[in-house]
Amino acid sequence: MQSFDYATPKSAEEVATLLAGKNGEAQILAGGTDLLVQLREGRRQAKLVIDIKNIPELTQVTFDPQNGLRIGAAASCFQICSDPNVRQHYPGLVDAVRLIGGVQIQNRASVGGNLCNASPAADSIPALIVHEAVCHITGSNETRTLPVEEFCMAPGKNAMRPGEFLTSIGVPVPQGNFGASYLRFIPRSEMDIAVVGAGASVVLNAEGKQFVSARIALGAVAPTPLLASDAGAFLAGKAVTRENVREAAHRAQAIAQPITDLRGTAEHRRHLCAVLVERAVGKAIERAGGQYAQ
């Protein structure tokens, strides 16, 4: 592995100072499960690795009934999945986060790192998108927010500028009659990378028979995870029927840009988009307390 300096700052301000001093030659370590492999294989370079696991504000998971969920950039997957407020209010996020690696990885890996790694097949990103999550980004001179669907720019590339780092992910409080789900297809039963991933969230009316709104997102079928805006907008105001959900699934399928590789063909991935979206929306409807019209 290449040699590098190692720092363990105690505040976000210290992180910003360290980043500014290295002029783009530093890397943030939020969990290390991606970064250390990439450094060892020469896919990333660093003169300084900044470990943010010792900064309390970046490792906490907090929930407020008015302001929603805040996930520190270095909070572990285990913390998120075991938090009772996350399990109650953000089911689609739990679906996705529990799939990131095995038990050992869950105790180290972070959703912040999973997001910053910007893999097209990242499980957490479609789930964050359908939960309307936003990124809180800090630099030496300013802080800014960015919707998760705008954060990934290309495989392995995110929207942060030199000197910036992710401090937290914010997720709003869901409306009433809300449900969400994330599903993926993998060729093996354990610890594999998604061939296709699909997330969905819905808000239903009080009777559970009509869509008030919906969001649908896809992973592993384009250079970045995708928000299927047209598919979600189609469902708004429509009756909760299998025909409407199937049409939304086909609209989501239409924006996919899959490739053929060793793990699947483009044709297979395109087919799976419609299948998984239909199932994910169906699960979201169930969790929202609705059911299909007979």
Backbone bond lengths (Angstrom), bond angles and torsions (degrees), N, CA, C in turn:
res aa  C-N    CA-C-N  psi(-1)  N-CA   C-N-CA  omega(-1)  CA-C   N-CA-C  phi
1 M - - - 1.461 - - 1.526 109.63 -
2 Q 1.304 116.84 145.52 1.460 121.24 176.56 1.530 110.36 -61.98
3 S 1.314 117.06 154.31 1.458 121.36 178.27 1.529 109.63 -87.87
4 F 1.343 115.31 148.18 1.467 120.24 178.29 1.519 108.82 -157.63
5 D 1.329 115.90 159.05 1.459 121.33 172.91 1.525 108.08 -81.51
6 Y 1.335 114.73 156.85 1.463 121.06 -175.00 1.521 108.89 -131.36
7 A 1.347 116.96 129.56 1.459 121.15 -179.09 1.523 109.92 -127.90
8 T 1.331 115.88 145.44 1.468 121.96 177.96 1.526 109.27 -125.13
9 P 1.321 117.86 75.20 1.470 120.32 -178.39 1.521 111.80 -65.15
10 K 1.338 114.48 160.80 1.461 120.33 -177.41 1.520 112.68 -110.62
11 S 1.327 118.26 2.76 1.468 121.07 179.16 1.514 110.13 -151.81
12 A 1.336 115.60 158.45 1.467 120.52 177.41 1.524 110.69 -64.76
13 E 1.331 117.68 -33.22 1.461 121.19 178.68 1.522 110.84 -63.59
14 E 1.319 116.34 -38.66 1.466 120.38 178.55 1.533 110.72 -67.70
15 V 1.328 116.82 -36.53 1.464 120.50 176.46 1.521 110.10 -60.88
16 A 1.339 115.97 -47.07 1.468 120.25 -179.49 1.522 111.09 -59.97
17 T 1.320 117.27 -39.80 1.468 121.21 179.17 1.521 111.06 -65.64
18 L 1.320 116.80 -43.58 1.463 120.70 179.28 1.528 111.04 -63.18
19 L 1.331 117.20 -42.96 1.464 120.57 178.83 1.523 111.20 -62.29
20 A 1.325 116.31 -44.30 1.461 120.25 -178.79 1.522 111.16 -62.88
21 G 1.316 117.12 -33.91 1.456 120.82 -178.05 1.507 114.72 -74.92
22 K 1.334 117.05 -16.73 1.471 120.38 -176.85 1.531 113.29 -102.71
23 N 1.317 117.29 -2.62 1.470 121.53 172.23 1.530 113.11 51.03
24 G 1.340 115.67 49.62 1.459 120.51 176.12 1.514 114.92 84.43
25 E 1.321 118.61 4.72 1.464 121.52 -178.18 1.520 112.94 -104.86
26 A 1.347 116.15 18.80 1.464 121.59 177.34 1.523 109.08 -115.64
27 Q 1.332 115.69 152.77 1.455 122.11 176.66 1.529 109.21 -126.28
28 I 1.336 115.19 141.09 1.455 121.09 177.61 1.527 109.17 -87.14
29 L 1.339 116.21 133.80 1.455 122.22 175.11 1.528 107.48 -109.22
30 A 1.352 115.79 107.85 1.464 120.99 178.73 1.523 111.34 -98.69
31 G 1.311 116.35 -28.28 1.458 122.86 176.07 1.513 109.34 -146.47
32 G 1.329 114.94 -39.58 1.457 121.13 174.98 1.513 115.13 93.90
33 T 1.328 117.66 -5.50 1.465 119.18 -174.48 1.524 112.38 -69.48
34 D 1.317 118.25 -24.58 1.470 121.75 171.59 1.524 110.72 -96.94
35 L 1.328 116.47 -47.82 1.465 121.14 -171.95 1.521 112.55 -59.44
36 L 1.319 118.24 -47.41 1.462 120.16 -175.49 1.527 111.74 -64.82
37 V 1.325 116.70 -36.99 1.471 120.02 175.72 1.517 110.26 -64.14
38 Q 1.337 116.68 -43.36 1.462 120.76 -178.38 1.523 112.02 -66.91
39 L 1.332 116.98 -37.82 1.465 119.84 176.27 1.522 110.96 -66.00
40 R 1.323 116.75 -42.05 1.464 120.89 -179.13 1.528 111.07 -63.51
41 E 1.342 115.87 -37.54 1.461 120.26 -177.19 1.520 112.83 -88.19
42 G 1.323 118.06 -1.69 1.456 121.19 178.65 1.508 114.63 79.23
43 R 1.323 117.05 13.00 1.463 119.67 179.80 1.526 112.69 -82.33
44 R 1.332 116.49 -15.54 1.463 122.30 171.30 1.515 108.31 -134.27
45 Q 1.342 115.20 154.34 1.448 121.18 178.24 1.525 109.10 -121.00
46 A 1.318 117.48 145.36 1.460 121.10 178.42 1.517 110.02 -154.19
47 K 1.331 115.99 133.88 1.459 121.14 169.54 1.524 110.57 -92.88
48 L 1.344 115.12 -18.95 1.458 120.53 178.62 1.519 109.03 -143.80
49 V 1.326 117.12 130.56 1.459 122.69 172.21 1.528 107.59 -107.52
50 I 1.334 115.65 124.66 1.465 122.15 -176.28 1.522 108.49 -107.13
51 D 1.319 116.11 108.52 1.466 122.40 -178.50 1.532 108.72 -86.25
52 I 1.341 116.65 116.70 1.472 120.46 -176.61 1.531 112.32 -100.80
53 K 1.324 116.91 11.74 1.464 120.69 -178.16 1.527 113.54 -70.42
54 N 1.335 118.40 -11.22 1.455 120.96 -178.68 1.528 112.88 -101.41
55 I 1.322 116.77 13.06 1.471 120.75 -179.41 1.526 107.89 -105.68
56 P 1.330 118.47 109.07 1.475 120.48 -173.04 1.525 114.09 -52.73
57 E 1.326 118.49 -44.74 1.463 120.16 -176.26 1.538 112.31 -64.81
58 L 1.321 117.61 -20.05 1.460 121.23 -179.18 1.520 112.70 -96.81
59 T 1.318 117.33 -3.03 1.469 119.81 -178.16 1.531 112.34 -117.89
60 Q 1.332 117.31 5.68 1.463 120.72 -175.80 1.528 111.91 -97.82
61 V 1.328 114.34 152.62 1.468 122.33 170.81 1.524 105.98 -119.75
62 T 1.325 116.76 116.14 1.460 120.71 -177.22 1.523 110.60 -128.23
63 F 1.328 115.24 151.76 1.474 120.71 179.82 1.517 109.61 -134.55
64 D 1.320 115.05 136.08 1.458 122.62 176.53 1.526 108.29 -129.37
65 P 1.338 119.12 131.06 1.474 120.96 -176.12 1.524 113.88 -60.24
66 Q 1.323 117.35 -22.81 1.467 119.89 178.46 1.525 112.46 -94.20
67 N 1.319 116.32 -41.98 1.463 120.36 -172.67 1.523 114.29 -98.22
68 G 1.320 117.01 -13.08 1.456 120.04 176.06 1.518 114.27 91.43
69 L 1.319 115.52 -155.51 1.456 123.85 -172.89 1.526 110.64 -96.12
70 R 1.341 114.51 138.65 1.470 120.19 172.37 1.523 107.83 -124.83
71 I 1.329 115.81 121.14 1.457 122.18 179.15 1.514 108.16 -110.08
72 G 1.324 117.21 114.07 1.457 119.93 175.94 1.508 110.72 -60.75
73 A 1.318 115.91 146.98 1.464 120.44 -174.43 1.524 112.65 -60.09
74 A 1.328 118.09 -25.48 1.464 120.94 -178.87 1.523 112.68 -107.04
75 A 1.329 118.13 9.11 1.466 120.74 177.15 1.524 109.58 -65.41
76 S 1.315 117.12 135.87 1.460 120.76 -174.92 1.523 111.95 -76.63
77 C 1.304 115.29 158.25 1.466 120.89 176.30 1.526 110.81 -59.53
78 F 1.330 116.60 -37.59 1.460 119.91 179.11 1.517 110.98 -62.46
79 Q 1.337 117.55 -42.97 1.463 120.58 177.55 1.522 111.27 -56.70
80 I 1.309 116.18 -44.17 1.463 120.99 -175.77 1.521 110.56 -67.12
81 C 1.316 116.39 -48.80 1.467 120.15 -176.21 1.519 112.76 -68.88
82 S 1.319 117.35 -25.52 1.466 120.05 -178.19 1.522 112.88 -92.67
83 D 1.320 117.78 -5.48 1.457 120.41 -179.26 1.535 109.95 -76.10
84 P 1.325 119.27 124.15 1.477 120.64 -176.10 1.519 113.57 -63.55
85 N 1.320 118.17 -33.37 1.468 119.69 178.65 1.525 111.37 -69.22
86 V 1.321 116.50 -37.21 1.469 119.56 177.04 1.528 109.62 -65.19
87 R 1.320 116.73 -45.42 1.466 120.08 -179.51 1.533 111.19 -62.50
88 Q 1.315 117.71 -35.01 1.462 120.21 -177.91 1.516 112.84 -76.48
89 H 1.326 117.06 -42.91 1.467 120.26 -169.32 1.531 114.40 -102.53
90 Y 1.326 118.39 -19.72 1.467 120.91 -172.02 1.530 110.88 -129.85
91 P 1.326 117.66 63.59 1.470 120.56 -174.03 1.520 114.15 -63.92
92 G 1.319 117.40 -35.05 1.459 119.09 179.67 1.513 112.01 -66.55
93 L 1.321 116.38 -33.69 1.464 120.26 177.89 1.525 110.53 -68.25
94 V 1.324 117.11 -40.56 1.466 120.44 177.25 1.524 110.42 -63.32
95 D 1.347 116.66 -42.03 1.468 120.19 176.88 1.524 110.93 -51.18
96 A 1.338 115.56 -45.23 1.461 120.74 -173.65 1.519 112.36 -78.35
97 V 1.319 117.39 -46.83 1.457 120.93 -173.15 1.526 111.24 -65.37
98 R 1.320 117.14 -34.99 1.463 119.78 -179.38 1.537 112.20 -67.47
99 L 1.340 117.93 -11.38 1.456 121.79 179.55 1.529 113.12 -91.21
100 I 1.330 117.02 -7.02 1.464 120.24 -175.08 1.528 109.48 -80.75
101 G 1.310 117.26 96.46 1.452 122.53 177.11 1.516 113.74 71.66
102 G 1.332 114.57 -173.47 1.456 121.28 178.61 1.513 111.60 -92.94
103 V 1.329 116.65 -168.43 1.464 121.78 -175.17 1.522 111.56 -59.19
104 Q 1.319 117.43 -45.22 1.460 120.12 -178.87 1.526 111.11 -63.38
105 I 1.328 116.11 -43.93 1.465 120.64 179.39 1.527 110.20 -63.91
106 Q 1.325 118.09 -40.47 1.463 122.23 -178.84 1.528 112.11 -56.58
107 N 1.320 117.23 -31.91 1.457 120.70 -178.86 1.523 112.96 -80.78
108 R 1.296 117.27 -8.55 1.464 120.85 -177.95 1.528 112.22 -119.93
109 A 1.327 116.80 -44.24 1.462 121.01 -175.66 1.521 111.32 -64.88
110 S 1.320 116.52 150.46 1.465 122.13 179.56 1.524 110.41 -121.79
111 V 1.326 115.88 149.87 1.462 120.01 174.62 1.528 109.51 -67.55
112 G 1.334 117.01 -34.43 1.460 119.20 175.84 1.512 111.79 -59.21
113 G 1.328 117.08 -43.87 1.460 120.38 177.41 1.515 112.40 -66.56
114 N 1.333 116.78 -39.57 1.454 121.66 177.62 1.523 110.78 -59.89
115 L 1.331 115.79 -39.64 1.459 120.58 178.39 1.524 111.32 -70.21
116 C 1.330 117.43 -47.39 1.464 120.34 -177.74 1.524 112.44 -65.65
117 N 1.329 117.39 -28.70 1.463 120.87 177.77 1.528 111.59 -65.23
118 A 1.336 116.30 -23.50 1.471 122.75 171.56 1.523 114.00 56.11
119 S 1.327 116.35 39.20 1.464 119.20 174.32 1.525 109.35 -74.18
120 P 1.327 118.71 135.96 1.467 119.84 176.37 1.522 112.87 -59.00
121 A 1.356 116.84 -24.77 1.463 121.49 -176.27 1.525 112.75 -100.24
122 A 1.324 118.58 9.92 1.470 120.92 -179.22 1.531 109.85 -59.20
123 D 1.320 116.35 130.99 1.461 119.52 -178.02 1.522 112.77 -72.77
124 S 1.327 117.69 -34.62 1.468 118.76 -173.84 1.519 113.22 -70.85
125 I 1.331 118.23 -26.36 1.464 119.69 -168.66 1.534 112.93 -70.63
126 P 1.348 120.79 -48.37 1.469 118.02 176.15 1.531 112.70 -58.07
127 A 1.336 116.37 -37.37 1.467 119.90 178.94 1.521 111.09 -65.57
128 L 1.325 117.33 -42.64 1.458 120.26 176.54 1.520 111.14 -62.02
129 I 1.326 116.54 -39.77 1.468 120.44 -179.57 1.522 111.05 -61.49
130 V 1.331 117.73 -46.60 1.465 118.83 -176.40 1.524 111.69 -72.49
131 H 1.332 117.24 -19.43 1.467 120.80 173.45 1.530 111.88 -88.94
132 E 1.342 117.84 7.52 1.471 123.85 176.60 1.527 112.40 61.39
133 A 1.306 117.08 39.10 1.461 121.56 -178.44 1.527 111.43 -73.72
134 V 1.328 114.65 152.84 1.466 121.49 176.64 1.525 109.39 -127.20
135 C 1.324 115.92 150.29 1.467 122.69 177.63 1.525 109.42 -94.58
136 H 1.326 116.47 134.01 1.459 121.88 172.91 1.522 107.26 -103.77
137 I 1.325 115.92 116.18 1.459 123.31 -170.87 1.529 109.14 -116.55
138 T 1.325 116.41 134.90 1.465 122.10 -178.76 1.520 110.43 -120.58
139 G 1.340 114.78 137.57 1.456 121.83 172.13 1.504 109.36 -126.52
140 S 1.311 116.82 -173.58 1.472 120.02 -177.71 1.520 111.98 -70.46
141 N 1.342 117.26 -24.77 1.465 119.67 -174.74 1.519 114.45 -118.44
142 E 1.341 118.35 -12.13 1.459 119.07 -176.07 1.518 110.76 -159.35
143 T 1.317 113.85 164.26 1.460 121.58 169.52 1.518 107.58 -121.22
144 R 1.324 116.06 150.14 1.462 120.04 179.08 1.514 110.02 -149.55
145 T 1.319 115.24 163.06 1.458 121.00 177.35 1.524 109.30 -119.45
146 L 1.327 114.65 152.23 1.459 120.83 -178.19 1.520 108.54 -148.65
147 P 1.338 118.67 130.44 1.467 119.06 175.62 1.521 110.60 -58.41
148 V 1.319 116.67 143.58 1.461 120.47 -177.67 1.531 111.37 -57.16
149 E 1.335 117.52 -36.46 1.468 119.23 -178.18 1.531 112.87 -65.61
150 E 1.344 118.29 -12.71 1.463 122.02 178.16 1.528 112.10 -105.09
151 F 1.318 118.10 1.81 1.454 121.80 -172.10 1.526 113.25 -81.96
152 C 1.318 118.33 -40.00 1.467 122.11 -178.14 1.523 109.83 -86.16
153 M 1.317 116.69 127.35 1.465 121.60 -175.48 1.535 113.14 -104.62
154 A 1.319 116.24 -29.63 1.474 122.90 -178.19 1.521 106.07 -170.24
155 P 1.341 118.06 168.79 1.471 118.42 177.75 1.528 111.80 -54.17
156 G 1.324 116.74 119.48 1.460 121.46 179.09 1.510 115.40 77.90
157 K 1.329 118.01 5.00 1.471 120.94 -177.35 1.520 109.60 -125.78
158 N 1.333 116.37 128.56 1.455 120.61 177.64 1.525 110.99 -115.93
159 A 1.336 115.93 178.76 1.464 121.64 -171.07 1.521 113.69 -86.45
160 M 1.329 118.47 3.96 1.462 118.93 -178.99 1.531 111.07 -73.75
161 R 1.316 114.53 141.67 1.454 121.53 179.39 1.527 110.16 -87.71
162 P 1.339 117.64 163.12 1.462 119.26 176.76 1.526 110.81 -54.13
163 G 1.321 116.05 134.11 1.453 120.71 -179.73 1.516 114.91 88.79
164 E 1.331 117.77 -4.72 1.460 121.04 178.81 1.525 110.87 -99.63
165 F 1.331 115.47 157.00 1.461 120.75 173.69 1.519 109.26 -149.02
166 L 1.323 115.41 155.94 1.455 122.05 178.93 1.518 109.15 -79.08
167 T 1.332 117.13 126.50 1.470 120.23 177.46 1.518 111.61 -99.18
168 S 1.333 117.26 -38.08 1.467 119.15 -178.95 1.507 110.35 -162.03
169 I 1.325 114.22 167.78 1.465 122.82 174.11 1.524 106.96 -119.46
170 G 1.315 116.74 128.04 1.459 121.69 179.05 1.515 110.43 -106.45
171 V 1.330 116.22 137.05 1.466 121.39 -179.72 1.524 107.51 -130.54
172 P 1.341 117.94 123.22 1.469 119.57 -176.24 1.523 112.67 -67.96
173 V 1.326 115.23 162.01 1.458 120.95 175.75 1.524 108.53 -68.62
174 P 1.325 119.00 128.27 1.470 120.10 178.71 1.530 111.61 -64.71
175 Q 1.324 115.54 150.24 1.457 121.25 174.23 1.530 109.65 -71.52
176 G 1.316 116.21 172.24 1.451 120.27 173.66 1.516 111.39 -65.96
177 N 1.316 116.42 155.74 1.472 122.41 -179.78 1.525 111.54 56.70
178 F 1.342 114.60 42.83 1.459 121.85 -178.12 1.526 109.77 -104.74
179 G 1.314 115.66 143.81 1.455 121.23 173.02 1.514 109.67 -147.10
180 A 1.326 116.65 150.57 1.467 121.01 179.55 1.510 109.70 -147.05
181 S 1.332 115.17 158.72 1.459 120.71 -177.49 1.521 109.49 -156.99
182 Y 1.342 115.76 151.63 1.458 121.38 171.21 1.516 108.47 -134.52
183 L 1.319 115.90 134.12 1.463 122.26 177.70 1.525 109.03 -132.96
184 R 1.320 116.41 152.53 1.460 120.18 174.13 1.516 109.15 -141.10
185 F 1.325 115.26 159.36 1.459 121.76 171.90 1.515 107.81 -110.29
186 I 1.345 116.06 130.12 1.454 122.23 175.19 1.525 108.50 -134.58
187 P 1.320 118.49 150.66 1.469 120.54 -179.70 1.519 113.53 -76.32
188 R 1.349 116.58 -19.81 1.458 120.45 176.56 1.526 108.96 -115.92
189 S 1.314 116.81 166.31 1.460 119.78 -175.15 1.518 113.76 -87.02
190 E 1.317 118.80 -13.61 1.458 120.82 -174.52 1.524 111.17 -136.67
191 M 1.303 116.77 142.93 1.466 125.57 167.00 1.524 113.77 43.76
192 D 1.304 117.14 52.84 1.455 121.59 176.94 1.517 108.77 -119.10
193 I 1.315 115.91 170.57 1.457 121.85 179.42 1.525 108.44 -95.66
194 A 1.317 116.24 139.82 1.462 120.84 -176.56 1.525 111.57 -59.83
195 V 1.323 115.33 131.42 1.464 121.05 167.73 1.522 108.64 -76.98
196 V 1.322 115.80 -39.59 1.462 124.20 170.18 1.519 106.92 -146.49
197 G 1.332 116.42 140.95 1.456 121.59 172.71 1.520 109.45 -126.84
198 A 1.330 117.37 147.53 1.459 121.00 179.57 1.518 109.68 -142.33
199 G 1.320 116.11 129.53 1.453 122.19 175.05 1.514 109.82 -117.18
200 A 1.326 116.29 149.76 1.457 120.91 178.69 1.516 109.47 -148.65
201 S 1.323 116.17 144.06 1.457 121.71 170.44 1.515 108.26 -136.66
202 V 1.327 116.54 147.59 1.457 121.93 -179.90 1.518 109.54 -138.58
203 V 1.314 115.13 149.75 1.463 123.08 166.25 1.522 106.20 -119.69
204 L 1.331 116.37 125.36 1.461 121.55 -178.18 1.529 110.34 -107.54
205 N 1.334 115.88 162.96 1.455 118.98 174.84 1.531 110.00 -73.07
206 A 1.323 116.17 176.04 1.463 120.66 -173.24 1.523 112.37 -59.45
207 E 1.330 117.46 -30.89 1.462 121.47 -179.60 1.519 112.59 -84.66
208 G 1.336 117.39 -9.85 1.458 121.30 -179.69 1.514 113.51 72.53
209 K 1.324 117.05 22.88 1.466 120.33 -175.31 1.526 113.28 -115.02
210 Q 1.324 116.41 -3.63 1.466 119.52 -178.20 1.524 109.74 -141.04
211 F 1.328 115.83 141.28 1.460 120.55 175.70 1.530 110.14 -76.63
212 V 1.312 116.67 127.52 1.462 120.87 170.08 1.528 108.61 -86.09
213 S 1.318 116.56 -43.31 1.470 122.21 177.23 1.520 108.72 -158.44
214 A 1.322 115.40 165.76 1.471 120.78 178.29 1.520 109.42 -156.83
215 R 1.325 115.58 150.76 1.463 122.10 173.09 1.529 107.81 -133.90
216 I 1.334 115.43 137.92 1.459 121.84 -178.58 1.525 107.78 -132.66
217 A 1.327 116.92 136.28 1.462 121.27 179.52 1.521 110.03 -137.01
218 L 1.333 115.20 150.32 1.458 122.31 -178.65 1.523 110.64 -122.31
219 G 1.334 116.20 147.41 1.454 121.69 173.62 1.511 110.97 -128.70
220 A 1.332 116.12 153.66 1.466 124.22 175.03 1.524 114.22 71.09
221 V 1.327 117.63 15.87 1.476 119.18 179.89 1.529 111.96 -126.60
222 A 1.323 117.07 17.28 1.463 122.33 179.09 1.531 107.24 -164.19
223 P 1.324 118.69 171.10 1.466 119.70 178.41 1.527 113.89 -60.80
224 T 1.337 116.29 -23.73 1.465 121.45 176.42 1.525 108.52 -136.64
225 P 1.332 118.08 158.47 1.469 119.31 171.24 1.529 110.01 -58.48
226 L 1.329 116.07 147.62 1.459 121.04 -171.69 1.520 112.13 -119.36
227 L 1.337 116.32 137.10 1.457 122.12 166.53 1.517 107.66 -92.12
228 A 1.336 116.90 118.40 1.464 121.97 -179.67 1.529 108.63 -87.58
229 S 1.332 115.45 77.13 1.466 120.91 -173.13 1.525 112.16 -59.95
230 D 1.315 117.22 -43.39 1.466 120.85 -177.44 1.520 111.22 -64.36
231 A 1.320 116.72 -38.60 1.464 120.66 -179.82 1.526 110.79 -64.66
232 G 1.344 116.42 -43.76 1.452 119.33 178.62 1.516 112.15 -67.36
233 A 1.322 116.58 -42.18 1.463 120.37 -179.87 1.526 111.50 -64.17
234 F 1.320 116.64 -33.20 1.463 119.68 178.85 1.522 111.89 -59.52
235 L 1.335 116.95 -38.24 1.463 120.11 -175.92 1.523 113.03 -74.59
236 A 1.323 117.91 -25.24 1.466 120.56 -175.69 1.534 110.88 -58.48
237 G 1.337 115.92 124.94 1.455 121.31 179.39 1.518 114.87 84.21
238 K 1.337 117.19 -6.30 1.462 120.96 -178.53 1.534 110.63 -88.59
239 A 1.325 115.15 158.80 1.460 121.17 175.27 1.524 109.99 -69.86
240 V 1.316 116.13 151.41 1.461 121.54 178.37 1.526 108.17 -80.72
241 T 1.330 115.24 87.47 1.462 121.63 179.14 1.518 109.83 -127.48
242 R 1.316 115.27 156.34 1.462 119.50 178.50 1.522 110.82 -63.58
243 E 1.336 116.50 -34.73 1.457 120.18 -179.38 1.526 111.18 -63.76
244 N 1.325 117.23 -43.29 1.463 120.12 178.99 1.525 111.72 -66.88
245 V 1.317 117.27 -40.39 1.462 120.75 178.42 1.519 110.22 -65.53
246 R 1.313 116.68 -40.07 1.468 120.07 179.29 1.537 110.69 -64.01
247 E 1.325 116.83 -39.43 1.462 120.28 177.86 1.526 110.74 -65.20
248 A 1.329 117.08 -41.16 1.462 120.05 176.78 1.524 110.52 -62.11
249 A 1.329 117.13 -39.60 1.459 121.21 178.74 1.527 111.07 -62.10
250 H 1.311 117.17 -40.48 1.470 120.30 178.33 1.531 111.22 -68.19
251 R 1.334 116.65 -34.28 1.467 119.42 177.00 1.525 110.81 -68.02
252 A 1.324 117.06 -37.54 1.459 120.02 174.39 1.526 110.87 -65.62
253 Q 1.304 116.66 -42.69 1.464 122.06 178.87 1.533 110.91 -57.13
254 A 1.327 116.84 -34.20 1.461 121.35 -174.54 1.532 112.96 -66.51
255 I 1.331 118.38 -23.89 1.461 119.34 -178.31 1.534 112.49 -92.37
256 A 1.324 116.92 -4.94 1.465 120.40 -179.10 1.529 111.00 -66.90
257 Q 1.334 115.70 144.77 1.471 122.35 177.71 1.526 109.01 -128.64
258 P 1.332 117.03 59.85 1.466 119.38 -172.32 1.519 112.70 -72.94
259 I 1.333 114.55 159.99 1.458 122.15 175.70 1.521 108.76 -118.40
260 T 1.303 114.69 164.80 1.466 120.88 171.78 1.524 108.72 -98.93
261 D 1.325 116.89 129.49 1.456 121.14 175.06 1.526 108.55 -145.20
262 L 1.331 117.12 -166.77 1.461 120.52 -176.23 1.522 112.69 -65.23
263 R 1.321 117.52 -19.38 1.456 120.86 -173.84 1.518 113.24 -98.72
264 G 1.329 117.70 -7.07 1.460 119.49 178.47 1.507 111.77 168.60
265 T 1.319 115.55 157.23 1.460 120.30 178.55 1.527 109.88 -88.99
266 A 1.321 114.99 160.39 1.466 119.89 176.75 1.523 110.39 -61.55
267 E 1.319 116.96 -39.07 1.467 120.84 -179.75 1.534 111.20 -62.98
268 H 1.337 115.52 -43.51 1.461 119.73 179.08 1.530 110.88 -63.97
269 R 1.323 116.78 -44.08 1.459 120.47 179.46 1.537 111.03 -62.31
270 R 1.306 116.75 -41.61 1.470 119.41 -179.90 1.522 110.37 -63.18
271 H 1.326 117.03 -41.39 1.469 120.94 177.07 1.530 110.47 -61.84
272 L 1.337 116.47 -43.63 1.464 120.51 -177.82 1.521 112.27 -64.61
273 C 1.330 117.54 -29.84 1.465 120.04 178.19 1.525 110.68 -54.03
274 A 1.327 116.84 -52.01 1.459 120.89 -177.92 1.523 111.29 -65.07
275 V 1.331 116.45 -41.32 1.468 120.27 -178.72 1.526 110.91 -63.15
276 L 1.346 116.88 -48.85 1.454 120.14 -175.66 1.523 112.40 -71.61
277 V 1.327 117.51 -35.93 1.469 119.03 177.33 1.523 110.23 -64.02
278 E 1.323 117.18 -44.64 1.462 119.57 179.16 1.529 110.79 -59.78
279 R 1.314 116.72 -42.34 1.470 119.56 179.90 1.532 111.65 -69.86
280 A 1.332 117.01 -40.48 1.462 120.11 -179.49 1.527 111.20 -65.33
281 V 1.322 116.92 -41.50 1.471 119.58 177.06 1.521 109.90 -64.20
282 G 1.333 116.86 -41.20 1.458 120.41 178.32 1.519 112.22 -59.45
283 K 1.329 116.79 -41.26 1.467 120.57 178.70 1.518 110.59 -68.29
284 A 1.337 116.41 -38.43 1.463 120.22 178.00 1.527 111.02 -63.79
285 I 1.334 116.75 -39.71 1.468 120.96 177.08 1.529 110.04 -60.87
286 E 1.311 116.11 -45.81 1.465 120.65 179.45 1.529 111.21 -59.44
287 R 1.331 116.70 -44.13 1.461 120.50 -179.39 1.520 112.61 -69.68
288 A 1.325 117.10 -23.66 1.464 121.40 176.89 1.519 112.28 -82.93
289 G 1.325 116.98 -2.21 1.458 121.16 179.80 1.511 114.39 86.17
290 G 1.332 117.28 15.29 1.451 120.20 178.67 1.512 112.06 -103.83
291 Q 1.292 115.80 178.92 1.445 121.76 174.48 1.531 108.93 -156.19
292 Y 1.321 114.78 158.66 1.451 118.87 -179.39 1.523 111.03 -66.82
293 A 1.339 114.94 142.06 1.463 120.20 173.92 1.521 109.39 -67.39
294 Q 1.318 116.07 140.69 1.463 120.39 -179.21 1.521 110.67 -82.39
